Amino acid sequence: MDIRQIDEGYAVSGQISPDDVRDLAAAGYHTIICNRPDGESADQPNFAEIKNVAEKAGIAIYYVPVVSGQLTQDDVDAMARALDEAEGPVLAYCRSGARSTNIYGIVQQQKG
């Protein structure tokens, strides 16, 4: 798992597995945000699998799927709501981390 710190309370990574959730809990993450739609690739675990493990580990989890190359204002608004509710530190993931980085930047920009 390649975690990239974006700012003090927000980091991104590529696709995580259910097994990674325990490591994230041990590393002190309190919230996970999934920015990857289910079914994007055959080898990706479904959000429900990761949610199940996260809830058992006491980690809050949000599903804000963003279709690659098709970011909408609704996506940005949903991400802003998740971030407002989230207890940090937060890890967001998608296929490579790029969508999670981009949507976070847009949310921060719109907040001013």
N, C-alpha and C positions, 0 to 999 in steps of 0.2 A: 504494500500500500504506500503510494507516494503522496504524502501530505505536504501541501504548500500553504504556508501561513500568509494570509492576505493582509490582515491587520491583527490587533491584539486579541480580539475575540472571535475571529472568523478565519477558517482555513478551508481549503478545497482538496478534493482528490478525484481520481478516476473511480470507476465502479468499485464498490466494496462488496464483500461477501458477508453472509451471516456470521461467519467465524471472526471477521474483522471487528464486529460490533463489540465483542468482549475487550479487544485491545483498545478500542476507542474509549470505552468506559474506564479502563485502567489508566489511560492517558489523561483522563479528567474531562472529556467532552460530555456536556449535559444535553446537547441537542444535535440531531442529524436532520439535514434537509436533503431530500432526493429530488434532483432536477432532471432525472432521466426517465422518460416514459417506459413503461413495461413493454417488452416485446421488441425493443430496438435491435437486439441481436439475440441469436439463439442461445448463446452461452451465458446470458446475464440472469442473475437471480431476480425473481419478481419482488416488487416492493413489499408485498405482504410477508414474504419470508424474512426480510430484514426488519420490518416493523415488529414482527412477533418476537424476535430475539432482542431488539432494542427495548421493547416494553418490559420484557423479563429482566433486563439489565437496569431498568429505571431511567432510561434515556428517552427524552421526548423526541418524537419523530414527525416530520411533515413531508407531504408529497406535493411538490410543485413542479410537475413535469413540463419541460420545455422541449418542443420539437426542434431538433437541430436546424438552425438557419431560419427559424420562424418565430422568434421571440415576439410576444405581443404585450400590449400595455396591461392586459388582464394577468399575464404571467408576472409582470413586474409588481403589480398591485398585490397579488397572492404572495409573492416572495416578501414584500414589505410587511404584510400582515404576519407572516411566519417569523420574520426577524424581530418584529415588535413584541411578539409573545415569547420568543425563545429566551431561555436562560443560557448564557454562554459558559464556556466557549462552545462555538457551533462548528460542526463540520458539514459542509455541503458537498455532494458528489453528483457526477454525471458520467459520461463515458471517459472523458479525458481530464475534466476539471475546468475546461474552457467556458462552458455555459454557466457553471456555478460562479466563476470569476466575473464573467460579463454581466450577469443579471445583478450580482451584488454591487458592482460598480454603478450600474444604472439606478438602482435603488438609492444608493448614497448620493448620487448626483441630483436626483429628483427631490431628495430631502433638503438639499441645499447645504 
